[in-house]
Amino acid sequence: MRKLSWSGFVLFGLLAGCASTPVKEEPSDATTEERREAEGGEEAEESIKNTTSEEGKAPVQPIIVSASPQAKDLIRIEGMRILRGVLDVSVSHGGGCKEHTYALAWDGTFTQGTDGTPVANLVLVHDAHEDRCKAMKYATPRFDLAPITQAFQQKYGKSTGAVDLALPGQATLRYEF
């Protein structure tokens, strides 16, 4: 009888605890599709993997122009897209115990692509701050592409154009402005 009473007490405690935990509702696919249609444009149709960062909610960071940008901690790029001059990079990495930071670095130069389009070679810098936890974490850092636009305009004397963005291990992504 004691075991039965104790089991009931534990079960009641678990149920009460679960009932008081708020549930975060995910947007439905219809809502996501409606939002994409409202944004319009070809880029809005492209999608990147869903992540724990809410799309469009992460702050837009500037690109760091550095003579020789170097990667730091391991990171996997899941997908990329450009929307209104902002590069969203969907990433995954290990961690879970500390806050991670991301930066996008560029050496400030253009190389010539095979089709004649200028190429900006970028490096995604991930700083795990010595986080050794093993959970799989997802994020979508966002980066302002204005420095690339400005460098193109200064070098080529045109207000509009296209630049291929190249990150190591990824297919190039065409940025048209």
Residue, then its C-alpha position, 0 to 999 in steps of 0.5 A: m500500500r505504501k508503494l501504491s501511495w508513493s507512486g500516486f504521489v510522484l505521478f501527481g507531482l509529475l503531472a502537475g509540473c508538466a501542466s504548469t510548463p508553458v508550451k511554445e507554439e510553432p507557427s504553422d506551415a500556412t503562416t510561413e507560406e503566407r509570410r513568404e508570399a507577402e514578402g514577394g520576390e524570388e529570394a523570399e521563395e528560397s528557404i533555409k533550415n528552421t533554427t532556434s533563432e527566429e527568422g529576422k529576429a537576430p540582430v544584423q551584424p556588420i561584416i568585418v574587413s580584415a587582411s587575413p580572416q581566419a575561422k575559429d571554432l567548428i561550425r556547419i553551414e546548413g544554408m544561406r539566403i540573401l534578402r534586402g541586402v542581408l545575408d542569413v546563414s543557417v548554422s549548426h554546431g555543438g554546445g549548449c552551456k555558453e553563449h556563442t558568437y558569430a562574425l562574417a569576415w572578408d579581406g576587402t578584395f574581389t577575385q574574378g569568377t569563371d563567368g567574370t562576376p566578381v567574387a567576395n571570399l568570406v569566412l564565417v567566424h564562430d566563437a564557442h567561448e570554450d563551450r565543451c557541451k555536446a548538445m546540437k545547437y542551431a542559429t541564424p546569424r545575419f550580416d549586412l552586405a553594405p560593405i561589399t556593395q560599397a567596395f563594388q561601387q568604388k572599384y567598378g564605378k557602378s551603382t548596381g551589379a552582382v557579386d558572388l559570395a563564397l564561403p569555404g565548402q559552400a556553393t557560391l551565392r549571387y548577391e545582386f543589388 
